[in-house]
Structure formats: C-alpha cells, structure tokens
C-alpha cells in the first residue's frame, strides 16, 4: 500500500517540474525576442517593404507614416535612408 502512495505522490512532482520547465523556457524566449526583436536589420527590411507599398499605392497619409519611420530608423541605427517626397 505504501508503494502505491509513493508512486502516486511522484506524479504531481513530475507534472509540476514539467510545467515549471515550460514556463521557464517561455519566459526566456520572450526576453530574447524582446531584446533582439527590434534590430536594425528587421527595421530596415520593414522600411523597404513599406517604401515598395507606398510606390504602388501613392497614398500620402501612408507616405507620412513611412517618413516618420525612416527618420526614427535613421536616428536609432545611424543609417541614411533617403526621405520620401510625399508631395
């Protein structure tokens, strides 16, 4: 009878350890994504995509947003992307 209790009591420890491991890995992944998710390379790729979208649509409101993003990118990443002419 004691053997059954011993085996029964070990299962919650295993499940608890599994849950703690999964939560720990999730927290580490979130922190790494937050720390490295806004790199200049990713921002540059997004800007190029936005510029191509603007060239297809020629939407002046979207152009102003892209120009703001370009200015922010140039300041943060020490880059020199040419500012769009929205006029």
C-alpha positions in Angstrom: 0.0 0.0 0.0 2.8 2.4 0.8 4.4 1.7 -2.6 1.2 2.8 -4.4 1.2 6.1 -2.4 4.8 6.7 -3.1 4.2 6.2 -6.9 1.1 8.4 -6.8 2.8 11.2 -5.0 5.7 11.3 -7.5 3.4 12.0 -10.5 2.5 15.6 -9.4 6.1 16.4 -8.9 6.9 15.3 -12.4 4.0 17.3 -13.8 5.0 20.3 -11.7 8.6 20.1 -12.9 7.4 19.9 -16.5 5.2 23.0 -16.1 8.0 24.9 -14.4 10.3 24.0 -17.3 7.8 25.1 -19.9 7.1 28.4 -18.2 10.8 29.0 -17.8 11.6 28.3 -21.4 8.7 30.6 -22.4 10.0 33.4 -20.3 13.5 33.1 -21.7 12.1 33.0 -25.3 10.0 36.2 -24.6 13.0 38.0 -23.1 15.2 37.1 -26.1 12.6 38.1 -28.6 12.1 41.5 -26.8 15.8 42.1 -26.6 16.7 41.2 -30.2 13.3 41.6 -31.9 13.8 45.3 -32.9 17.2 45.0 -34.5 18.1 47.4 -37.3 18.1 44.7 -39.9 14.5 43.8 -39.3 13.5 47.5 -39.2 15.4 48.1 -42.5 13.6 45.2 -44.1 10.2 46.6 -42.9 11.0 50.0 -44.2 12.0 48.7 -47.7 8.7 46.8 -47.7 6.8 50.0 -46.7 8.5 52.0 -49.4 7.6 49.5 -52.0 4.0 49.5 -50.8 3.9 53.3 -51.0 5.3 53.3 -54.5 2.4 51.1 -55.6 -0.3 53.0 -53.7 1.0 56.5 -53.7 -1.1 57.2 -50.5 0.0 60.5 -49.0 -1.1 59.5 -45.4 0.9 56.3 -45.7 3.8 58.2 -47.0 3.9 60.5 -43.9 3.9 57.4 -41.7 6.8 55.9 -43.7 8.8 59.2 -43.5 8.3 59.2 -39.7 9.6 55.6 -39.6 12.5 56.4 -41.8 13.5 59.4 -39.5 13.3 57.2 -36.4 15.3 54.4 -38.1 18.0 56.8 -39.3 18.4 58.2 -35.7 18.4 54.8 -34.0 20.5 52.8 -36.4 22.9 55.6 -37.6 21.7 55.0 -41.2 20.9 57.3 -44.0 17.8 56.2 -45.9 16.6 58.8 -48.2 13.4 60.6 -47.1 10.4 60.1 -49.4 8.8 63.1 -51.2 5.1 62.9 -50.2 4.0 65.9 -52.3 
